[in-house]
């Protein structure tokens, strides 16, 4: 799946979880970008796309740079948050 970063981007897909060999599970996933926003992480402050990921009833958030590299700056799965510590 390729993400077409842009205002109002939305995409739905089904993820097949093959962690159990006898019966693979399926999860519906929804990706949504509302808009750009500024995000600050230890590596600095960046203009970022805020991606909301709804997966199996859980909501996760990811922030990617708006340049062509789309570097992952920050990821929050609701339990843990990971942030970029050094400039890309």
C-alpha positions as CSV (number, residue, x, y, z in Angstrom):
1,X,0.0,0.0,0.0
2,X,1.4,3.4,-1.0
3,X,0.1,6.4,0.9
4,X,-0.7,9.4,-1.3
5,X,0.1,12.1,1.3
6,X,-2.2,15.1,0.9
7,X,-5.1,17.0,2.6
8,X,-8.1,14.8,3.0
9,X,-6.5,11.5,2.0
10,X,-8.4,8.4,3.1
11,X,-7.9,4.8,2.4
12,X,-9.4,1.5,3.7
13,X,-8.0,-1.9,3.3
14,X,-8.0,-5.4,4.9
15,X,-4.9,-6.6,6.6
16,X,-4.4,-10.4,6.8
17,X,-2.7,-11.4,10.1
18,X,-0.8,-14.6,9.5
19,X,0.5,-14.9,13.1
20,X,-1.6,-18.1,13.6
21,X,-0.8,-20.8,11.1
22,X,-4.2,-22.6,11.4
23,X,-6.5,-19.6,10.8
24,X,-5.2,-16.3,9.6
25,X,-7.1,-13.3,11.0
26,X,-8.3,-10.3,9.1
27,X,-8.5,-6.7,10.3
28,X,-10.1,-3.7,8.6
29,X,-7.8,-0.7,8.6
30,X,-8.7,2.9,7.8
31,X,-6.0,5.6,7.1
32,X,-6.9,9.2,7.2
33,X,-5.0,12.5,6.8
34,X,-6.9,15.6,7.9
35,X,-4.2,18.2,7.3
36,X,-0.6,19.2,7.9
37,X,0.5,20.3,11.3
38,X,3.7,21.3,13.1
39,X,5.3,18.6,15.2
40,X,8.2,18.8,17.6
41,X,10.4,15.8,18.4
42,X,13.9,15.6,19.8
43,X,15.4,15.9,16.2
44,X,13.6,19.3,15.8
45,X,10.4,20.9,14.7
46,X,8.9,19.9,11.3
47,X,5.9,20.5,9.0
48,X,4.2,17.1,9.1
49,X,1.4,15.0,7.7
50,X,-0.7,13.6,10.7
51,X,-1.9,10.2,9.7
52,X,-4.6,8.6,11.8
53,X,-4.8,4.8,11.7
54,X,-7.9,2.9,12.9
55,X,-7.2,-0.8,13.1
56,X,-9.3,-3.4,14.9
57,X,-10.9,-0.8,17.2
58,X,-7.6,0.8,18.1
59,X,-6.5,4.3,16.9
60,X,-2.8,5.0,16.2
61,X,-1.2,8.2,15.1
62,X,1.9,8.8,12.9
63,X,3.5,12.0,11.7
64,X,5.6,12.1,8.5
65,X,7.6,14.9,7.0
66,X,6.0,16.7,4.1
67,X,9.1,16.4,1.8
68,X,9.5,13.7,-0.8
69,X,11.2,11.4,1.7
70,X,8.2,11.2,4.1
71,X,10.4,10.4,7.1
72,X,8.5,9.0,10.1
73,X,8.9,11.6,12.8
74,X,6.6,10.3,15.5
75,X,4.4,7.3,16.1
76,X,1.9,6.8,18.9
77,X,0.1,3.5,19.3
78,X,-1.8,4.5,22.4
79,X,0.6,2.7,24.7
80,X,4.0,3.8,23.5
81,X,5.3,6.8,21.6
82,X,8.4,6.7,19.4
83,X,10.1,9.9,18.2
84,X,12.9,10.7,15.8
85,X,16.0,11.7,17.8
86,X,18.4,12.7,15.1
87,X,17.8,14.8,12.0
88,X,17.4,12.6,8.9
